[in-house]
Amino acid sequence: MKKRFFNFLVVIAVAMTLSACSLVQSLANQASELANLANCEYNLKNVTGLTIAGVNVKSLTNGNISAADVLKLTSSLVSKKIPMAMDVNIDIKNPTEKNAALTAMDWILDIDGSQFAQGNSVKNYTVTKKATTTVPLGVNTDLYSMFSKDGINSLKNFVSSFKSDGTSSKVGLRIKPSLNVGGMQVPMPNYIKVEKKTGAQANG
């Protein structure tokens, strides 16, 4: 009886040791995936689903706003609500031989060079080695505080500044990816400015 009990304790001890080793290895892998985010390259691929006060910005022709769209923008000013929604598609290129991963992403929206809004997206992504993963980031905010004083002409100019790919020289985005390590959300130390790369810059 004592021998069986002793054997049982040995089995438990071995199981606990293996579990601890597995946990340590898992934490080490997670920490490595988090650290490797700093080695990745971040490119603003495009912006989709962009609407401002119900106006589908992509449907505009050469920045020209129809009378119906002007009415929507004017009504939004009167109602003191100018919702802007868009999906920012970010290419994350991993040039290394190790995977990188993220489970959440904080974002800051800059308009005309000043911080305007911030938010957070929670979703798991693995950026495999020597590959590029596109991460869609939903950005939603209300623009009323920016255009309440300057009125419809200023709002029209802002809406007209967007290009066919959904980007605008007036709008910037900064991101801070993070990873759940051992049950704790650990962010990268600094925000990364995401910009549109073109030509050789994008291919490099």
Protein Blocks (a to p, Z undefined) as FASTA:
>chain_A
ZZmmmmmmmmmmmmmmmmmmmmmmmmmmmmmmmmmmmmpccddfbdehiaeehiafklpg
ghiacfklmmmmmmmmmnopacdddddddddddfbfbdcddfbdcddddeehiafbdcdd
dddddddehiacdddddddddfklmmmmnommlmmmmmmmpcfkopafkbccddddddde
ehiacddfbdcdddddehjllmZZ
